[in-house]
Amino acid sequence: MVICWPVTQEKFEQQVEALRAALVRHQVDAAIGSFWQSLVEDLSAFLREADDRMYREKERQKRAARPSV
């Protein structure tokens, strides 16, 4: 988990894409659950959302890796 503060949504998304590119470049298999919000009022809900997104990314990667029959 990485929490970036203060950072704009645009900069955050650029950093997430740079991290994804670095993982691919170094052949690291990892799922990233990114989530940006300008103000976090409920940290537990915020972390849950990021975690949910990471698991959705894992599922998407699994489906993409399956050979089609």
N, CA, C and O atoms as a Tripos MOL2 file, in Angstrom:
@<TRIPOS>MOLECULE
protein
  276   275    69     0     0
PROTEIN
NO_CHARGES

@<TRIPOS>ATOM
      1 N           0.8420   -1.1610    0.0000 N.3       1 MET1
      2 CA          0.0000    0.0000    0.0000 C.3       1 MET1
      3 C           0.8930    1.2320    0.0000 C.2       1 MET1
      4 O           1.8980    1.3080    0.7060 O.2       1 MET1
      5 N           0.4860    2.1860   -0.8150 N.am      2 VAL2
      6 CA          1.1810    3.4660   -0.8810 C.3       2 VAL2
      7 C           0.1290    4.5570   -0.7810 C.2       2 VAL2
      8 O          -0.8570    4.5470   -1.5190 O.2       2 VAL2
      9 N           0.3360    5.4850    0.1200 N.am      3 ILE3
     10 CA         -0.5540    6.6380    0.2170 C.3       3 ILE3
     11 C           0.2640    7.8590   -0.1600 C.2       3 ILE3
     12 O           1.2890    8.1430    0.4600 O.2       3 ILE3
     13 N          -0.1860    8.5740   -1.1690 N.am      4 CYS4
     14 CA          0.5100    9.7670   -1.6580 C.3       4 CYS4
     15 C          -0.2640   11.0030   -1.2180 C.2       4 CYS4
     16 O          -1.4650   11.1200   -1.4610 O.2       4 CYS4
     17 N           0.4390   11.9150   -0.5730 N.am      5 TRP5
     18 CA         -0.2320   13.1310   -0.1350 C.3       5 TRP5
     19 C           0.7580   14.2560   -0.0720 C.2       5 TRP5
     20 O           1.8720   14.0040    0.3880 O.2       5 TRP5
     21 N           0.4870   15.4260   -0.4670 N.am      6 PRO6
     22 CA         -0.6200   15.8340   -1.3320 C.3       6 PRO6
     23 C          -0.2180   15.6200   -2.7850 C.2       6 PRO6
     24 O           0.9250   15.8710   -3.1670 O.2       6 PRO6
     25 N          -1.1410   15.1660   -3.5700 N.am      7 VAL7
     26 CA         -0.8780   14.9260   -4.9850 C.3       7 VAL7
     27 C          -2.1900   15.0990   -5.7540 C.2       7 VAL7
     28 O          -3.2600   14.7240   -5.2740 O.2       7 VAL7
     29 N          -2.0900   15.6670   -6.9410 N.am      8 THR8
     30 CA         -3.2850   15.8290   -7.7690 C.3       8 THR8
     31 C          -3.6750   14.4850   -8.3550 C.2       8 THR8
     32 O          -2.8650   13.5590   -8.4020 O.2       8 THR8
     33 N          -4.9170   14.3820   -8.8010 N.am      9 GLN9
     34 CA         -5.3730   13.1380   -9.4150 C.3       9 GLN9
     35 C          -4.5520   12.8420  -10.6640 C.2       9 GLN9
     36 O          -4.1800   11.6920  -10.9000 O.2       9 GLN9
     37 N          -4.2680   13.8510  -11.4560 N.am     10 GLU10
     38 CA         -3.4800   13.6510  -12.6740 C.3      10 GLU10
     39 C          -2.0970   13.1010  -12.3520 C.2      10 GLU10
     40 O          -1.6460   12.1490  -12.9890 O.2      10 GLU10
     41 N          -1.4250   13.6850  -11.3780 N.am     11 LYS11
     42 CA         -0.0910   13.2230  -10.9960 C.3      11 LYS11
     43 C          -0.1610   11.8100  -10.4270 C.2      11 LYS11
     44 O           0.7050   10.9820  -10.7110 O.2      11 LYS11
     45 N          -1.1850   11.5320   -9.6300 N.am     12 PHE12
     46 CA         -1.3720   10.2060   -9.0660 C.3      12 PHE12
     47 C          -1.5070    9.1610  -10.1710 C.2      12 PHE12
     48 O          -0.8500    8.1200  -10.1390 O.2      12 PHE12
     49 N          -2.3670    9.4500  -11.1480 N.am     13 GLU13
     50 CA         -2.5830    8.5060  -12.2530 C.3      13 GLU13
     51 C          -1.3100    8.3100  -13.0630 C.2      13 GLU13
     52 O          -1.0430    7.2010  -13.5250 O.2      13 GLU13
     53 N          -0.5240    9.3570  -13.2430 N.am     14 GLN14
     54 CA          0.7610    9.2360  -13.9310 C.3      14 GLN14
     55 C           1.6990    8.3180  -13.1500 C.2      14 GLN14
     56 O           2.3930    7.4870  -13.7360 O.2      14 GLN14
     57 N           1.7150    8.4710  -11.8320 N.am     15 GLN15
     58 CA          2.5890    7.6420  -11.0030 C.3      15 GLN15
     59 C           2.1510    6.1760  -11.0240 C.2      15 GLN15
     60 O           2.9920    5.2770  -11.0330 O.2      15 GLN15
     61 N           0.8560    5.9400  -11.0330 N.am     16 VAL16
     62 CA          0.3450    4.5650  -11.0990 C.3      16 VAL16
     63 C           0.7540    3.9370  -12.4280 C.2      16 VAL16
     64 O           1.2150    2.7960  -12.4570 O.2      16 VAL16
     65 N           0.5890    4.6640  -13.5150 N.am     17 GLU17
     66 CA          0.9750    4.1340  -14.8290 C.3      17 GLU17
     67 C           2.4830    3.8950  -14.9090 C.2      17 GLU17
     68 O           2.9230    2.9150  -15.5110 O.2      17 GLU17
     69 N           3.2700    4.7770  -14.3120 N.am     18 ALA18
     70 CA          4.7280    4.5820  -14.2920 C.3      18 ALA18
     71 C           5.0920    3.3250  -13.5000 C.2      18 ALA18
     72 O           5.9920    2.5800  -13.8880 O.2      18 ALA18
     73 N           4.3960    3.0970  -12.4030 N.am     19 LEU19
     74 CA          4.6340    1.8850  -11.6130 C.3      19 LEU19
     75 C           4.2560    0.6410  -12.4070 C.2      19 LEU19
     76 O           4.9970   -0.3420  -12.4150 O.2      19 LEU19
     77 N           3.1050    0.6820  -13.0760 N.am     20 ARG20
     78 CA          2.7030   -0.4710  -13.9020 C.3      20 ARG20
     79 C           3.7460   -0.7500  -14.9880 C.2      20 ARG20
     80 O           4.1020   -1.9040  -15.2260 O.2      20 ARG20
     81 N           4.2290    0.2960  -15.6400 N.am     21 ALA21
     82 CA          5.2350    0.1270  -16.6970 C.3      21 ALA21
     83 C           6.5220   -0.4650  -16.1330 C.2      21 ALA21
     84 O           7.1410   -1.3190  -16.7670 O.2      21 ALA21
     85 N           6.9280   -0.0190  -14.9460 N.am     22 ALA22
     86 CA          8.1440   -0.5480  -14.3260 C.3      22 ALA22
     87 C           7.9720   -2.0260  -13.9800 C.2      22 ALA22
     88 O           8.9030   -2.8130  -14.1500 O.2      22 ALA22
     89 N           6.7990   -2.4050  -13.4990 N.am     23 LEU23
     90 CA          6.5500   -3.8100  -13.1820 C.3      23 LEU23
     91 C           6.6570   -4.6770  -14.4390 C.2      23 LEU23
     92 O           7.2610   -5.7490  -14.4140 O.2      23 LEU23
     93 N           6.0720   -4.2070  -15.5210 N.am     24 VAL24
     94 CA          6.1420   -4.9470  -16.7870 C.3      24 VAL24
     95 C           7.5920   -5.0260  -17.2630 C.2      24 VAL24
     96 O           8.0680   -6.0880  -17.6650 O.2      24 VAL24
     97 N           8.2810   -3.8960  -17.2110 N.am     25 ARG25
     98 CA          9.6740   -3.8220  -17.6680 C.3      25 ARG25
     99 C          10.5540   -4.7980  -16.8960 C.2      25 ARG25
    100 O          11.4600   -5.4020  -17.4700 O.2      25 ARG25
    101 N          10.2970   -4.9560  -15.6080 N.am     26 HIS26
    102 CA         11.1130   -5.8460  -14.7700 C.3      26 HIS26
    103 C          10.4850   -7.2250  -14.6050 C.2      26 HIS26
    104 O          10.9280   -8.0270  -13.7830 O.2      26 HIS26
    105 N           9.4500   -7.4890  -15.3970 N.am     27 GLN27
    106 CA          8.7610   -8.7770  -15.4140 C.3      27 GLN27
    107 C           8.2730   -9.1990  -14.0260 C.2      27 GLN27
    108 O           8.4270  -10.3490  -13.6150 O.2      27 GLN27
    109 N           7.6830   -8.2380  -13.3220 N.am     28 VAL28
    110 CA          7.1090   -8.4980  -12.0070 C.3      28 VAL28
    111 C           5.5980   -8.6250  -12.1880 C.2      28 VAL28
    112 O           4.9460   -7.7340  -12.7320 O.2      28 VAL28
    113 N           5.0610   -9.7450  -11.7220 N.am     29 ASP29
    114 CA          3.6260   -9.9990  -11.8130 C.3      29 ASP29
    115 C           2.9680   -9.4860  -10.5390 C.2      29 ASP29
    116 O           3.1290  -10.0740   -9.4700 O.2      29 ASP29
    117 N           2.2300   -8.3940  -10.6560 N.am     30 ALA30
    118 CA          1.5700   -7.8060   -9.4870 C.3      30 ALA30
    119 C           0.3080   -7.0890   -9.9220 C.2      30 ALA30
    120 O           0.2170   -6.5740  -11.0360 O.2      30 ALA30
    121 N          -0.6610   -7.0670   -9.0260 N.am     31 ALA31
    122 CA         -1.8960   -6.3360   -9.2910 C.3      31 ALA31
    123 C          -1.8550   -5.0330   -8.4950 C.2      31 ALA31
    124 O          -1.3960   -5.0050   -7.3520 O.2      31 ALA31
    125 N          -2.3360   -3.9650   -9.1080 N.am     32 ILE32
    126 CA         -2.3600   -2.6600   -8.4650 C.3      32 ILE32
    127 C          -3.8150   -2.2290   -8.3180 C.2      32 ILE32
    128 O          -4.5630   -2.1850   -9.2940 O.2      32 ILE32
    129 N          -4.1960   -1.9200   -7.1110 N.am     33 GLY33
    130 CA         -5.5370   -1.4080   -6.8580 C.3      33 GLY33
    131 C          -5.4550    0.0630   -6.5360 C.2      33 GLY33
    132 O          -5.3780    0.4380   -5.3660 O.2      33 GLY33
    133 N          -5.4700    0.8960   -7.5440 N.am     34 SER34
    134 CA         -5.2990    2.3280   -7.3060 C.3      34 SER34
    135 C          -6.6350    3.0070   -7.0670 C.2      34 SER34
    136 O          -7.6600    2.6420   -7.6440 O.2      34 SER34
    137 N          -6.5920    4.0060   -6.1980 N.am     35 PHE35
    138 CA         -7.7930    4.7540   -5.8640 C.3      35 PHE35
    139 C          -7.3600    6.1360   -5.4090 C.2      35 PHE35
    140 O          -6.5260    6.2710   -4.5130 O.2      35 PHE35
    141 N          -7.9280    7.1620   -6.0260 N.am     36 TRP36
    142 CA         -7.6090    8.5460   -5.6690 C.3      36 TRP36
    143 C          -8.8510    9.2210   -5.1380 C.2      36 TRP36
    144 O          -9.9540    9.0260   -5.6490 O.2      36 TRP36
    145 N          -8.6580   10.0080   -4.1190 N.am     37 GLN37
    146 CA         -9.7460   10.7790   -3.5560 C.3      37 GLN37
    147 C          -9.1520   12.0750   -3.0010 C.2      37 GLN37
    148 O          -8.1050   12.0530   -2.3540 O.2      37 GLN37
    149 N          -9.8180   13.1950   -3.2540 N.am     38 SER38
    150 CA         -9.2580   14.4750   -2.8170 C.3      38 SER38
    151 C          -9.3090   14.6460   -1.3080 C.2      38 SER38
    152 O          -8.4500   15.3110   -0.7290 O.2      38 SER38
    153 N         -10.2970   14.0570   -0.6740 N.am     39 LEU39
    154 CA        -10.4350   14.1610    0.7740 C.3      39 LEU39
    155 C         -10.9040   12.8170    1.3110 C.2      39 LEU39
    156 O         -11.9160   12.2750    0.8670 O.2      39 LEU39
    157 N         -10.1620   12.2920    2.2630 N.am     40 VAL40
    158 CA        -10.5150   10.9970    2.8530 C.3      40 VAL40
    159 C         -11.1420   11.2550    4.2160 C.2      40 VAL40
    160 O         -10.4740   11.6820    5.1580 O.2      40 VAL40
    161 N         -12.4230   10.9890    4.2980 N.am     41 GLU41
    162 CA        -13.1310   11.1630    5.5630 C.3      41 GLU41
    163 C         -13.2470    9.8460    6.3210 C.2      41 GLU41
    164 O         -13.3290    9.8350    7.5490 O.2      41 GLU41
    165 N         -13.2540    8.7360    5.5830 N.am     42 ASP42
    166 CA        -13.3760    7.4120    6.1960 C.3      42 ASP42
    167 C         -12.2310    6.5520    5.6790 C.2      42 ASP42
    168 O         -12.3260    5.9560    4.6070 O.2      42 ASP42
    169 N         -11.1470    6.4930    6.4490 N.am     43 LEU43
    170 CA         -9.9480    5.7770    6.0090 C.3      43 LEU43
    171 C         -10.2320    4.2940    5.7670 C.2      43 LEU43
    172 O          -9.7140    3.7180    4.8100 O.2      43 LEU43
    173 N         -11.0420    3.6750    6.6140 N.am     44 SER44
    174 CA        -11.3530    2.2490    6.4320 C.3      44 SER44
    175 C         -12.0430    2.0080    5.0990 C.2      44 SER44
    176 O         -11.6930    1.0700    4.3830 O.2      44 SER44
    177 N         -13.0190    2.8410    4.7570 N.am     45 ALA45
    178 CA        -13.7260    2.7000    3.4790 C.3      45 ALA45
    179 C         -12.7800    2.9620    2.3150 C.2      45 ALA45
    180 O         -12.8490    2.2850    1.2890 O.2      45 ALA45
    181 N         -11.9100    3.9290    2.4710 N.am     46 PHE46
    182 CA        -10.9310    4.2560    1.4370 C.3      46 PHE46
    183 C         -10.0160    3.0550    1.1670 C.2      46 PHE46
    184 O          -9.7970    2.6790    0.0150 O.2      46 PHE46
    185 N          -9.4940    2.4670    2.2280 N.am     47 LEU47
    186 CA         -8.5980    1.3160    2.0830 C.3      47 LEU47
    187 C          -9.3290    0.1080    1.5150 C.2      47 LEU47
    188 O          -8.7640   -0.6400    0.7170 O.2      47 LEU47
    189 N         -10.5880   -0.0910    1.9210 N.am     48 ARG48
    190 CA        -11.3990   -1.1820    1.3790 C.3      48 ARG48
    191 C         -11.5790   -1.0280   -0.1260 C.2      48 ARG48
    192 O         -11.4830   -2.0020   -0.8740 O.2      48 ARG48
    193 N         -11.8410    0.2000   -0.5650 N.am     49 GLU49
    194 CA        -12.0240    0.4410   -2.0070 C.3      49 GLU49
    195 C         -10.7510    0.1280   -2.7790 C.2      49 GLU49
    196 O         -10.8090   -0.5240   -3.8210 O.2      49 GLU49
    197 N          -9.6080    0.5790   -2.2870 N.am     50 ALA50
    198 CA         -8.3360    0.2760   -2.9520 C.3      50 ALA50
    199 C          -8.0900   -1.2280   -2.9840 C.2      50 ALA50
    200 O          -7.6380   -1.7620   -3.9960 O.2      50 ALA50
    201 N          -8.3820   -1.9070   -1.8900 N.am     51 ASP51
    202 CA         -8.2100   -3.3530   -1.8130 C.3      51 ASP51
    203 C          -9.1330   -4.0620   -2.7990 C.2      51 ASP51
    204 O          -8.7060   -4.9800   -3.5000 O.2      51 ASP51
    205 N         -10.3950   -3.6400   -2.8550 N.am     52 ASP52
    206 CA        -11.3450   -4.2240   -3.8120 C.3      52 ASP52
    207 C         -10.8550   -4.0420   -5.2400 C.2      52 ASP52
    208 O         -10.9580   -4.9590   -6.0550 O.2      52 ASP52
    209 N         -10.3280   -2.8800   -5.5440 N.am     53 ARG53
    210 CA         -9.8290   -2.6240   -6.9040 C.3      53 ARG53
    211 C          -8.6300   -3.5070   -7.2280 C.2      53 ARG53
    212 O          -8.4710   -3.9490   -8.3650 O.2      53 ARG53
    213 N          -7.7890   -3.7630   -6.2330 N.am     54 MET54
    214 CA         -6.6430   -4.6380   -6.4500 C.3      54 MET54
    215 C          -7.1140   -6.0550   -6.7630 C.2      54 MET54
    216 O          -6.5770   -6.7020   -7.6620 O.2      54 MET54
    217 N          -8.1110   -6.5400   -6.0310 N.am     55 TYR55
    218 CA         -8.6190   -7.8830   -6.3000 C.3      55 TYR55
    219 C          -9.3240   -7.9600   -7.6580 C.2      55 TYR55
    220 O          -9.2220   -8.9790   -8.3410 O.2      55 TYR55
    221 N         -10.0320   -6.9090   -8.0580 N.am     56 ARG56
    222 CA        -10.6450   -6.8890   -9.3980 C.3      56 ARG56
    223 C          -9.5600   -6.9260  -10.4760 C.2      56 ARG56
    224 O          -9.7260   -7.5810  -11.5040 O.2      56 ARG56
    225 N          -8.4540   -6.2240  -10.2410 N.am     57 GLU57
    226 CA         -7.3370   -6.2380  -11.1860 C.3      57 GLU57
    227 C          -6.7300   -7.6440  -11.2690 C.2      57 GLU57
    228 O          -6.3930   -8.1140  -12.3560 O.2      57 GLU57
    229 N          -6.5930   -8.3080  -10.1270 N.am     58 LYS58
    230 CA         -6.0770   -9.6810  -10.1290 C.3      58 LYS58
    231 C          -6.9700  -10.5900  -10.9650 C.2      58 LYS58
    232 O          -6.4770  -11.3840  -11.7660 O.2      58 LYS58
    233 N          -8.2850  -10.4730  -10.7780 N.am     59 GLU59
    234 CA         -9.2230  -11.2900  -11.5540 C.3      59 GLU59
    235 C          -9.1210  -10.9820  -13.0370 C.2      59 GLU59
    236 O          -9.1520  -11.8940  -13.8630 O.2      59 GLU59
    237 N          -8.9990   -9.7010  -13.3860 N.am     60 ARG60
    238 CA         -8.8650   -9.3160  -14.7910 C.3      60 ARG60
    239 C          -7.5940   -9.9260  -15.3820 C.2      60 ARG60
    240 O          -7.6060  -10.4110  -16.5130 O.2      60 ARG60
    241 N          -6.5080   -9.9030  -14.6280 N.am     61 GLN61
    242 CA         -5.2490  -10.4840  -15.0980 C.3      61 GLN61
    243 C          -5.3710  -11.9910  -15.2770 C.2      61 GLN61
    244 O          -4.8430  -12.5450  -16.2420 O.2      61 GLN61
    245 N          -6.0580  -12.6540  -14.3620 N.am     62 LYS62
    246 CA         -6.2530  -14.1130  -14.4870 C.3      62 LYS62
    247 C          -7.0400  -14.4420  -15.7460 C.2      62 LYS62
    248 O          -6.6860  -15.3580  -16.4880 O.2      62 LYS62
    249 N          -8.1180  -13.6840  -15.9850 N.am     63 ARG63
    250 CA         -8.9310  -13.9380  -17.1820 C.3      63 ARG63
    251 C          -8.1220  -13.6980  -18.4520 C.2      63 ARG63
    252 O          -8.2490  -14.4480  -19.4200 O.2      63 ARG63
    253 N          -7.3020  -12.6680  -18.4520 N.am     64 ALA64
    254 CA         -6.4950  -12.3400  -19.6270 C.3      64 ALA64
    255 C          -5.4230  -13.4120  -19.8810 C.2      64 ALA64
    256 O          -5.0280  -13.6500  -21.0220 O.2      64 ALA64
    257 N          -4.9660  -14.0460  -18.8110 N.am     65 ALA65
    258 CA         -3.8960  -15.0430  -18.9470 C.3      65 ALA65
    259 C          -4.4200  -16.4170  -19.3670 C.2      65 ALA65
    260 O          -3.6600  -17.2510  -19.8600 O.2      65 ALA65
    261 N          -5.7130  -16.6490  -19.1720 N.am     66 ARG66
    262 CA         -6.2980  -17.9490  -19.5450 C.3      66 ARG66
    263 C          -6.3120  -18.1180  -21.0500 C.2      66 ARG66
    264 O          -6.7120  -17.2120  -21.7820 O.2      66 ARG66
    265 N          -5.8740  -19.2780  -21.5080 N.am     67 PRO67
    266 CA         -5.9510  -19.5150  -22.9560 C.3      67 PRO67
    267 C          -7.4120  -19.6870  -23.3750 C.2      67 PRO67
    268 O          -8.1800  -20.3760  -22.7020 O.2      67 PRO67
    269 N          -7.7820  -19.0700  -24.4650 N.am     68 SER68
    270 CA         -9.1550  -19.2340  -24.9490 C.3      68 SER68
    271 C          -9.2530  -20.5600  -25.6940 C.2      68 SER68
    272 O          -8.3400  -20.9460  -26.4240 O.2      68 SER68
    273 N         -10.3570  -21.2420  -25.5020 N.am     69 VAL69
    274 CA        -10.5450  -22.5750  -26.0790 C.3      69 VAL69
    275 C         -11.5080  -22.4990  -27.2260 C.2      69 VAL69
    276 O         -11.8040  -23.5180  -27.8510 O.2      69 VAL69
@<TRIPOS>BOND
     1     1     2 1
     2     2     3 1
     3     3     4 2
     4     3     5 am
     5     5     6 1
     6     6     7 1
     7     7     8 2
     8     7     9 am
     9     9    10 1
    10    10    11 1
    11    11    12 2
    12    11    13 am
    13    13    14 1
    14    14    15 1
    15    15    16 2
    16    15    17 am
    17    17    18 1
    18    18    19 1
    19    19    20 2
    20    19    21 am
    21    21    22 1
    22    22    23 1
    23    23    24 2
    24    23    25 am
    25    25    26 1
    26    26    27 1
    27    27    28 2
    28    27    29 am
    29    29    30 1
    30    30    31 1
    31    31    32 2
    32    31    33 am
    33    33    34 1
    34    34    35 1
    35    35    36 2
    36    35    37 am
    37    37    38 1
    38    38    39 1
    39    39    40 2
    40    39    41 am
    41    41    42 1
    42    42    43 1
    43    43    44 2
    44    43    45 am
    45    45    46 1
    46    46    47 1
    47    47    48 2
    48    47    49 am
    49    49    50 1
    50    50    51 1
    51    51    52 2
    52    51    53 am
    53    53    54 1
    54    54    55 1
    55    55    56 2
    56    55    57 am
    57    57    58 1
    58    58    59 1
    59    59    60 2
    60    59    61 am
    61    61    62 1
    62    62    63 1
    63    63    64 2
    64    63    65 am
    65    65    66 1
    66    66    67 1
    67    67    68 2
    68    67    69 am
    69    69    70 1
    70    70    71 1
    71    71    72 2
    72    71    73 am
    73    73    74 1
    74    74    75 1
    75    75    76 2
    76    75    77 am
    77    77    78 1
    78    78    79 1
    79    79    80 2
    80    79    81 am
    81    81    82 1
    82    82    83 1
    83    83    84 2
    84    83    85 am
    85    85    86 1
    86    86    87 1
    87    87    88 2
    88    87    89 am
    89    89    90 1
    90    90    91 1
    91    91    92 2
    92    91    93 am
    93    93    94 1
    94    94    95 1
    95    95    96 2
    96    95    97 am
    97    97    98 1
    98    98    99 1
    99    99   100 2
   100    99   101 am
   101   101   102 1
   102   102   103 1
   103   103   104 2
   104   103   105 am
   105   105   106 1
   106   106   107 1
   107   107   108 2
   108   107   109 am
   109   109   110 1
   110   110   111 1
   111   111   112 2
   112   111   113 am
   113   113   114 1
   114   114   115 1
   115   115   116 2
   116   115   117 am
   117   117   118 1
   118   118   119 1
   119   119   120 2
   120   119   121 am
   121   121   122 1
   122   122   123 1
   123   123   124 2
   124   123   125 am
   125   125   126 1
   126   126   127 1
   127   127   128 2
   128   127   129 am
   129   129   130 1
   130   130   131 1
   131   131   132 2
   132   131   133 am
   133   133   134 1
   134   134   135 1
   135   135   136 2
   136   135   137 am
   137   137   138 1
   138   138   139 1
   139   139   140 2
   140   139   141 am
   141   141   142 1
   142   142   143 1
   143   143   144 2
   144   143   145 am
   145   145   146 1
   146   146   147 1
   147   147   148 2
   148   147   149 am
   149   149   150 1
   150   150   151 1
   151   151   152 2
   152   151   153 am
   153   153   154 1
   154   154   155 1
   155   155   156 2
   156   155   157 am
   157   157   158 1
   158   158   159 1
   159   159   160 2
   160   159   161 am
   161   161   162 1
   162   162   163 1
   163   163   164 2
   164   163   165 am
   165   165   166 1
   166   166   167 1
   167   167   168 2
   168   167   169 am
   169   169   170 1
   170   170   171 1
   171   171   172 2
   172   171   173 am
   173   173   174 1
   174   174   175 1
   175   175   176 2
   176   175   177 am
   177   177   178 1
   178   178   179 1
   179   179   180 2
   180   179   181 am
   181   181   182 1
   182   182   183 1
   183   183   184 2
   184   183   185 am
   185   185   186 1
   186   186   187 1
   187   187   188 2
   188   187   189 am
   189   189   190 1
   190   190   191 1
   191   191   192 2
   192   191   193 am
   193   193   194 1
   194   194   195 1
   195   195   196 2
   196   195   197 am
   197   197   198 1
   198   198   199 1
   199   199   200 2
   200   199   201 am
   201   201   202 1
   202   202   203 1
   203   203   204 2
   204   203   205 am
   205   205   206 1
   206   206   207 1
   207   207   208 2
   208   207   209 am
   209   209   210 1
   210   210   211 1
   211   211   212 2
   212   211   213 am
   213   213   214 1
   214   214   215 1
   215   215   216 2
   216   215   217 am
   217   217   218 1
   218   218   219 1
   219   219   220 2
   220   219   221 am
   221   221   222 1
   222   222   223 1
   223   223   224 2
   224   223   225 am
   225   225   226 1
   226   226   227 1
   227   227   228 2
   228   227   229 am
   229   229   230 1
   230   230   231 1
   231   231   232 2
   232   231   233 am
   233   233   234 1
   234   234   235 1
   235   235   236 2
   236   235   237 am
   237   237   238 1
   238   238   239 1
   239   239   240 2
   240   239   241 am
   241   241   242 1
   242   242   243 1
   243   243   244 2
   244   243   245 am
   245   245   246 1
   246   246   247 1
   247   247   248 2
   248   247   249 am
   249   249   250 1
   250   250   251 1
   251   251   252 2
   252   251   253 am
   253   253   254 1
   254   254   255 1
   255   255   256 2
   256   255   257 am
   257   257   258 1
   258   258   259 1
   259   259   260 2
   260   259   261 am
   261   261   262 1
   262   262   263 1
   263   263   264 2
   264   263   265 am
   265   265   266 1
   266   266   267 1
   267   267   268 2
   268   267   269 am
   269   269   270 1
   270   270   271 1
   271   271   272 2
   272   271   273 am
   273   273   274 1
   274   274   275 1
   275   275   276 2
@<TRIPOS>SUBSTRUCTURE
     1 MET1         2 RESIDUE 1 A MET
     2 VAL2         6 RESIDUE 1 A VAL
     3 ILE3        10 RESIDUE 1 A ILE
     4 CYS4        14 RESIDUE 1 A CYS
     5 TRP5        18 RESIDUE 1 A TRP
     6 PRO6        22 RESIDUE 1 A PRO
     7 VAL7        26 RESIDUE 1 A VAL
     8 THR8        30 RESIDUE 1 A THR
     9 GLN9        34 RESIDUE 1 A GLN
    10 GLU10       38 RESIDUE 1 A GLU
    11 LYS11       42 RESIDUE 1 A LYS
    12 PHE12       46 RESIDUE 1 A PHE
    13 GLU13       50 RESIDUE 1 A GLU
    14 GLN14       54 RESIDUE 1 A GLN
    15 GLN15       58 RESIDUE 1 A GLN
    16 VAL16       62 RESIDUE 1 A VAL
    17 GLU17       66 RESIDUE 1 A GLU
    18 ALA18       70 RESIDUE 1 A ALA
    19 LEU19       74 RESIDUE 1 A LEU
    20 ARG20       78 RESIDUE 1 A ARG
    21 ALA21       82 RESIDUE 1 A ALA
    22 ALA22       86 RESIDUE 1 A ALA
    23 LEU23       90 RESIDUE 1 A LEU
    24 VAL24       94 RESIDUE 1 A VAL
    25 ARG25       98 RESIDUE 1 A ARG
    26 HIS26      102 RESIDUE 1 A HIS
    27 GLN27      106 RESIDUE 1 A GLN
    28 VAL28      110 RESIDUE 1 A VAL
    29 ASP29      114 RESIDUE 1 A ASP
    30 ALA30      118 RESIDUE 1 A ALA
    31 ALA31      122 RESIDUE 1 A ALA
    32 ILE32      126 RESIDUE 1 A ILE
    33 GLY33      130 RESIDUE 1 A GLY
    34 SER34      134 RESIDUE 1 A SER
    35 PHE35      138 RESIDUE 1 A PHE
    36 TRP36      142 RESIDUE 1 A TRP
    37 GLN37      146 RESIDUE 1 A GLN
    38 SER38      150 RESIDUE 1 A SER
    39 LEU39      154 RESIDUE 1 A LEU
    40 VAL40      158 RESIDUE 1 A VAL
    41 GLU41      162 RESIDUE 1 A GLU
    42 ASP42      166 RESIDUE 1 A ASP
    43 LEU43      170 RESIDUE 1 A LEU
    44 SER44      174 RESIDUE 1 A SER
    45 ALA45      178 RESIDUE 1 A ALA
    46 PHE46      182 RESIDUE 1 A PHE
    47 LEU47      186 RESIDUE 1 A LEU
    48 ARG48      190 RESIDUE 1 A ARG
    49 GLU49      194 RESIDUE 1 A GLU
    50 ALA50      198 RESIDUE 1 A ALA
    51 ASP51      202 RESIDUE 1 A ASP
    52 ASP52      206 RESIDUE 1 A ASP
    53 ARG53      210 RESIDUE 1 A ARG
    54 MET54      214 RESIDUE 1 A MET
    55 TYR55      218 RESIDUE 1 A TYR
    56 ARG56      222 RESIDUE 1 A ARG
    57 GLU57      226 RESIDUE 1 A GLU
    58 LYS58      230 RESIDUE 1 A LYS
    59 GLU59      234 RESIDUE 1 A GLU
    60 ARG60      238 RESIDUE 1 A ARG
    61 GLN61      242 RESIDUE 1 A GLN
    62 LYS62      246 RESIDUE 1 A LYS
    63 ARG63      250 RESIDUE 1 A ARG
    64 ALA64      254 RESIDUE 1 A ALA
    65 ALA65      258 RESIDUE 1 A ALA
    66 ARG66      262 RESIDUE 1 A ARG
    67 PRO67      266 RESIDUE 1 A PRO
    68 SER68      270 RESIDUE 1 A SER
    69 VAL69      274 RESIDUE 1 A VAL
